[in-house]
Each structure stands twice: as structure tokens, then as C-alpha cells.
Amino acid sequence: MRLVQISDCHLHADPGARSRAGFPMRQLESVVAAVRAERPDMVIVSGDISQDETAASYQHAHRILSTLECPWFWLGGNHDQQELMRDIKAIHDDIDLANWRLVVADTCVKGHAHGELGEERIGELIGRLEQDERPTLLVMHHPPLTVGSAWLDEIGLRDRDALWQALAPFPQVKAILCGHIHQAFAGRQRLEHGEVMVYGCPSTTDQFLGGSDGFAIDEASRPGYRVFDLSGEAWLTWVERVDL
């Protein structure tokens, strides 16, 4: 099973709109073309599909992502209007990956850049994990670990300690996929049953400069995506960059 993660497209209603370092729609089209060549079985888009929170931006995203030759799914980020997303395509909580399972957690707090699950959503997540013991990937927009950039860590997942406590009884959770940080990242959290890996994904548009205390764009880096190859209870993952 090959899963590809795309993240942080930041599209506008205007197809020709610029970001700080490029053209988001043109870059998403290039990334999706590269992803098609990977022949994935499934694609997940881990939030911040829109920059201007318009219906037109989601329609553009849907048109481009629908050129993929496999099922694709999306979830909301802090820049998104999830009601507008759902008008175009459903947001799924639980996605079948044959011998694996992909579980979506909504970390968004309306009107804020940081993420938080809260007691209710953590309780719902526990209930879903109790239903299935297959190896599981958890996907969310905000990272549940610090990533080494002060400004990004300030707007990460605020209640990450509560999340890790909730995950402690569930050894089937092998890894967490996140967006939001616009860069490749790999970290780990040790729990009683072993380690859970945490993977960040490049943006399809501007990349953030790793290790920067304040907001900074990495103008030397390129858009990209993350590949997961799942086999048995093992996986391989890597990041691919796209030439524009």
C-alpha cells in the first residue's frame, strides 16, 4: 500500500495569485503531476488547502486533486473553512488502508493559528481507536511535538501532553502525520509500549526555514510531498521535492 501526503497548498480564488515565494496553484499542479508518477493507492491532503478561505479556492483544489488516479481525502487546517470544504467533498474521520487504518483528528481552533483537540475530541479519538486494532496512522494538521522553531512551536498543538496520554493504551498507533510546518520533519515520542513516530511534510507552496526563531521562508527549498509504503506492520517513508 502506497500512501502519499500532500499539505499546505494555500490556494486563492485568483488562479494567478502569488505567495511570498511563488505561485501556489501552479506549484500544486506540479506537485500533483509528480505524485501521479508515484502511482499511489491513496493520497491524503493534511490541511491549509486555502489561503483566502473562499469557495473558489476549494473548487480549484478539487479540480487539481481530482486528476489523481487514486482516491484522495482532505482535512482542514487553521486557514480553512471546513464548511466550504464539505460542500465540495466530505472530510472523513476514518480511512481504510487495507491492512492499515488512517484516522483523522481535527486539531483546528476556529479563529486561531494554534491547534487544540480538547477533551471532547480526545474522547472521540479514544473511542475510534478502541474499535480497531489494525496498525494505524493518525493524521492531523498541527504537530504534536515541538519542531525547533520558536514561532512554529508557539502555534503547534497546545494539548499535546493530553494527546500522548490518550494514545498510551494503543500500541497500534505507529505514526502521526502532520502538516502546518511547511517542512520535512521526523521526530518520535516514547510511550510505555514503544515509540510513535511523527512526520512533517513539505508544503506544495512556500517552505518554512527550519530552526528559525521568527517567521522565515526557506527560499532555497522546493515544494514537495511525503511517501509512505506500508507492508505488514512496517513502513518506509521519505520526502520527494519537485522541480518547478
C-alpha positions in Angstrom: 0.0 0.0 0.0 1.4 3.3 -1.1 0.1 6.5 0.6 1.2 10.0 -0.4 0.8 13.0 1.9 0.3 16.5 0.4 0.0 19.5 2.6 -0.5 23.3 2.9 -1.5 24.3 -0.6 -2.7 27.8 0.4 -4.7 28.5 -2.7 -6.5 31.7 -3.6 -9.7 32.3 -5.6 -7.4 34.1 -8.1 -5.6 31.3 -10.0 -2.6 33.6 -10.7 -2.2 34.8 -7.1 1.3 34.9 -5.6 2.6 33.6 -2.3 5.8 35.1 -0.8 8.0 32.9 -2.9 5.9 31.5 -5.8 2.5 30.8 -7.3 0.5 28.3 -5.2 -1.8 27.0 -7.9 0.9 26.4 -10.4 3.0 24.7 -7.7 0.2 22.4 -6.6 -0.4 21.4 -10.2 3.3 20.4 -10.5 3.3 18.5 -7.2 0.1 16.6 -8.2 1.7 15.7 -11.5 4.8 14.3 -9.7 2.5 12.4 -7.2 0.7 10.8 -10.1 4.0 9.3 -11.3 4.4 7.6 -7.8 1.3 5.5 -8.6 -0.1 5.9 -5.0 -3.0 3.8 -3.8 -4.3 6.8 -1.8 -3.5 10.5 -1.2 -4.2 12.5 2.0 -4.1 16.3 2.0 -3.3 17.4 5.6 -4.9 20.9 5.7 -4.5 24.5 4.8 -5.9 23.9 1.4 -6.9 27.6 1.1 -5.2 30.8 2.0 -8.1 33.2 1.4 -10.9 30.9 2.7 -13.0 31.2 -0.4 -15.2 28.6 -2.1 -13.4 29.2 -5.3 -10.0 28.2 -3.7 -11.5 24.8 -2.7 -13.0 24.4 -6.2 -9.6 24.9 -7.7 -8.1 22.4 -5.2 -10.8 19.8 -6.0 -10.2 20.2 -9.8 -6.5 19.7 -9.5 -6.6 16.9 -6.9 -9.2 15.0 -8.9 -6.6 14.5 -11.7 -5.0 11.9 -9.3 -5.6 8.4 -10.5 -6.5 7.1 -7.0 -8.8 8.0 -4.1 -7.9 11.2 -2.2 -9.0 12.7 1.0 -8.5 16.0 2.8 -8.8 17.6 6.2 -8.9 21.1 7.5 -6.1 23.4 8.7 -6.1 26.6 10.6 -6.6 28.6 7.4 -9.5 26.6 6.2 -13.3 26.9 6.3 -14.3 23.3 6.7 -18.0 24.0 5.9 -16.9 25.2 2.4 -14.7 22.1 2.1 -17.6 19.8 3.0 -19.8 21.5 0.4 -17.4 20.2 -2.2 -16.1 16.9 -0.8 -16.6 15.1 2.5 -14.0 15.2 5.3 -13.6 11.6 6.5 -12.6 10.6 10.1 -11.6 7.0 9.3 -10.0 5.8 6.1 -9.3 2.2 5.2 -5.8 1.3 4.1 -6.3 -2.4 3.7 -4.2 -3.9 6.5 -3.7 -0.4 7.9 -6.0 2.3 9.0 -5.8 6.1 8.7 -7.5 8.0 11.5 -8.1 11.8 11.1 -8.0 14.1 14.2 -9.3 17.7 13.8 -6.9 19.9 15.7 -8.3 23.3 14.5 -9.5 26.1 16.8 -11.7 28.5 14.9 -10.1 31.9 14.6 -6.7 30.8 15.9 -3.4 29.6 14.3 -2.6 27.1 17.1 -4.1 23.7 17.4 -6.0 22.0 20.2 -8.0 18.8 20.5 -9.9 19.4 23.7 -11.5 16.8 26.0 -14.4 16.0 23.7 -12.4 15.3 20.5 -9.8 13.3 22.5 -12.6 11.2 23.9 -14.0 10.7 20.4 -10.5 9.7 19.2 -10.1 7.2 22.0 -13.5 5.7 21.1 -12.4 5.2 17.5 -9.1 3.7 18.4 -10.9 1.2 20.6 -12.9 -0.1 17.6 -10.0 -1.4 15.5 -6.6 -3.0 16.4 -5.1 -2.7 12.9 -1.8 -0.8 12.6 -2.8 2.9 12.5 -1.6 6.2 11.1 -3.0 9.2 12.8 -3.2 12.4 10.7 -3.7 15.9 12.0 -2.9 19.4 10.8 -0.9 20.6 13.9 2.3 18.8 15.0 2.1 17.1 18.4 5.8 17.7 19.0 8.0 20.8 19.1 9.9 21.2 15.8 12.7 23.5 16.9 11.3 26.8 15.6 10.1 29.1 18.3 7.3 30.7 16.3 6.0 27.4 14.9 6.2 25.7 18.3 4.0 28.5 19.7 1.3 27.7 17.2 1.6 23.9 17.4 -0.8 21.5 19.2 -1.3 23.1 22.7 -2.7 20.0 24.4 -0.1 17.5 23.0 0.6 16.1 26.5 -3.1 15.1 26.8 -2.9 13.5 23.3 0.1 11.4 24.2 -1.6 10.3 27.4 -4.7 9.3 25.4 -2.5 7.3 23.0 -0.6 5.4 25.7 -3.0 2.4 25.7 -3.0 2.0 21.9 0.2 0.3 20.6 -1.5 0.0 17.1 -0.8 3.8 16.6 2.5 3.6 14.8 3.0 7.1 13.5 1.4 10.6 13.3 1.4 12.6 10.0 1.0 16.4 10.3 1.0 19.5 8.1 1.2 23.1 9.2 5.1 23.3 9.5 5.9 23.6 5.7 9.0 21.4 6.0 10.2 17.9 6.2 10.4 16.7 9.8 10.8 13.4 11.7 10.5 13.1 15.5 9.5 10.5 18.0 7.6 10.2 21.2 8.4 7.3 23.6 5.4 5.7 25.3 5.2 2.7 27.6 4.5 0.4 24.6 7.3 1.8 22.4 7.8 4.8 20.1 5.4 6.7 18.0 7.0 8.5 15.0 5.9 12.0 14.0 6.4 13.1 10.4 6.0 16.6 8.9 5.5 17.3 5.3 6.8 20.0 2.9 4.2 22.5 1.6 3.2 22.5 -2.0 4.0 26.2 -1.9 6.4 28.2 0.3 8.7 26.3 2.6 9.4 27.5 6.2 13.0 27.8 7.3 13.8 25.1 9.8 15.2 26.2 13.2 14.2 29.8 12.8 13.1 31.6 15.9 11.0 34.0 13.9 8.9 33.6 10.7 11.2 32.9 7.7 10.8 31.4 4.3 13.4 28.8 3.0 13.8 30.2 -0.5 16.4 27.5 -1.3 14.0 24.7 -0.8 11.4 23.3 -3.2 7.7 22.2 -2.8 7.3 18.5 -2.1 5.3 15.6 -0.7 5.8 12.6 1.6 5.5 9.0 0.5 4.6 6.1 2.8 5.0 2.5 1.7 3.1 0.2 4.2 3.8 -3.5 4.4 2.7 -5.8 7.2 3.3 -3.7 10.4 6.3 -2.0 8.9 6.7 1.1 6.7 9.1 3.2 4.8 8.7 6.9 4.4 10.6 9.6 2.6 10.2 13.1 1.1 10.3 14.0 -2.5 10.9 17.5 -3.9 9.5 18.9 -7.1 11.4 20.9 -9.7 9.4 23.9 -11.0 
